[in-house]
Each structure stands twice: as C-alpha cells, then as structure tokens.
Amino acid sequence: MARKNFLLKNFSREISSARIFATHTSFALWLLASFLLFTSFLLASCAKNAALVQVQPITERNGTSSATMLPQKQDAQSMLMSKSPITPRNIDSYLFFDDCIYVDVRSAKMFYEEGHIAGFTNIPFYGYIADFPNSHNALFKMTRRGGTYLGDVGSFSENYEDAASIIYDMLDKNKNIIAISTAGVESCYFLNLLVQLGYDETRLYNAGCFTNGMGNDIAYKTYRDARYLVHGIALPATNITYTIDSLAKIKD
C-alpha cells in the first residue's frame, strides 16, 4: 500500500512537471510566433515605405537627365570669386561630376607641395597658359589694350598659332569648368581667357582660394570641414619646366 502511494505521488509530480513544462513551452512558442509576426509586419511596412521613396534624377538646365545641376550664377558675366556660387565652403558638394572639368591653375610645384583638391587637374596659368606682356614662353600674353586691364576679357594675345586649339583640345566647351587658384586671382584670369575664346560664361565657375584666403573668402586648405583635401608632399631639388618650342611662333 505504501509503495502504491509512493508511486502515485511520484506520478503526480511528473504530471505537474509535465504541465509546467508544457505551459513554459507554449509560452515560448507564443513569444516566438509573436516575434515572427511583428518582424513580418515591420519588413512589410518598410518595403511599403521604401516603395514610396522615388529617387529623382538630377537634371541640368536644359532638362536632360544624368547631368549635374550646379548652382546658377547670379552674375553670369563675372568670373570674380566673390560672384561665384561655388566656394571653398561648398565645393565638396560639386565634385566628381562627369560633365564638369576641375582645373587648378597654380604652379605644378604649388599643386604638389601645398596639396590640392581630389579630382582637380593641374594646368598652370603663369608660365604655361598665359604670362605678362614681355613673356613669350606661355601660349598667351596679357596686354592692356582697348581700355582693358591685364587678365580681363580681350587682354589676351596668342604667342603661338595653335594656342587656342590647344585650349580647345584640353577643355571641352560643352562641359562646366570649375577653376581654383592660390587666392582666386589667377583662376579669374584663366576663366576670362576662356570667355574670350568663346566658352559659355554661364558654365564657368571660379571656386576661389586654395592657399590664401581673401577677407571673408576662406581658403580650402585651411577649411576644417574640407573632405577632399589631398595633402602636399615635399619635392626637394625639383625643377618643373614647360617647353612649347615645337609650336609656330607668331611674330610681333
């Protein structure tokens, strides 16, 4: 009789344990099912919201797609950095576009030793593109004529017969051109030359100062939020020269 009571008590404990286990298992399964249901709902909701987000292509002024929309110039005829909507503060937002050409007109030594902006090509203004009246080593010389000042539109004269053709070959007239220089001066002269050669002035931007800021115009090199600054490297005992002796010289 005692053995029977012992077995009944053990059996009751096993039944109770089984019920507790079953209860815990059911609760765990309920939690898992609830989690899966919530996850499915969340994913479906995200997918629905994602479907509502439409990526609009950036369009150019002529309405064509897959082209860059640069800020519009308020004074299209001016190549001054003070009139340019692209500055060292915001130029990072307008880099690496296929329909833009980025030109740094400092000397090659400055370009490499002082650093530069990623994506810019070095085309030195002085000594290669243009120079002062008595210089014949550059493609063009700047002269004061017809009331113009050095560097103004109309002040450039060709030193070589193919000078203009070389510029056309280097710089596509159908693209935007963004220029930068030491303090925004040479880049202004450079863009004025392009205007004289027939480039669309509305597509020419003077990004201003790379090395030396002017007044409220900060230099890109010292702008602490600059994201694409390529730091300079030392070029000891390096002499960089340009020769254009193969071109046909225009006689004065």
NORJO-V99234 format. One record per backbone hydrogen bond with DSSP energy under -1.0 kcal/mol. NH is the residue of the N-H (numbers start at 0). CO is the residue of the C=O. If there is no record, write none. Layout:
<<NH	CO> <NH	CO>>
//
This chain:
<<4	0> <5	1> <6	2> <7	3> <8	4> <9	5> <10	6> <11	7> <12	8> <13	9> <14	10> <15	11> <16	12> <17	13> <18	14> <19	15> <20	16> <21	17> <22	18> <23	19> <24	20> <25	21> <26	22> <27	23> <28	24> <29	25> <30	26> <31	27> <32	28> <33	29> <34	30> <35	31> <36	32> <37	33> <38	34> <39	35> <40	36> <41	37> <42	38> <43	39> <44	40> <45	41> <46	42> <47	43> <48	44> <49	45> <50	46> <59	63> <62	59> <66	57> <77	74> <82	79> <83	80> <90	86> <92	89> <93	90> <99	96> <100	175> <102	177> <103	120> <104	179> <110	106> <111	107> <112	108> <113	109> <115	229> <117	227> <119	116> <120	101> <122	103> <124	104> <127	124> <128	123> <129	124> <134	131> <138	127> <139	128> <140	156> <141	130> <142	154> <147	144> <151	148> <154	151> <156	140> <158	138> <160	247> <162	159> <165	161> <166	162> <167	163> <168	164> <169	165> <170	166> <174	171> <175	98> <176	202> <177	100> <178	204> <179	102> <180	207> <188	184> <189	185> <190	186> <191	187> <192	188> <193	189> <194	190> <195	191> <196	192> <197	194> <198	193> <202	199> <203	200> <204	176> <206	178> <209	180> <210	181> <211	181> <213	216> <216	213> <219	208> <220	209> <222	219> <225	222> <229	115> <232	111> <237	234> <246	243> <249	158>>
//
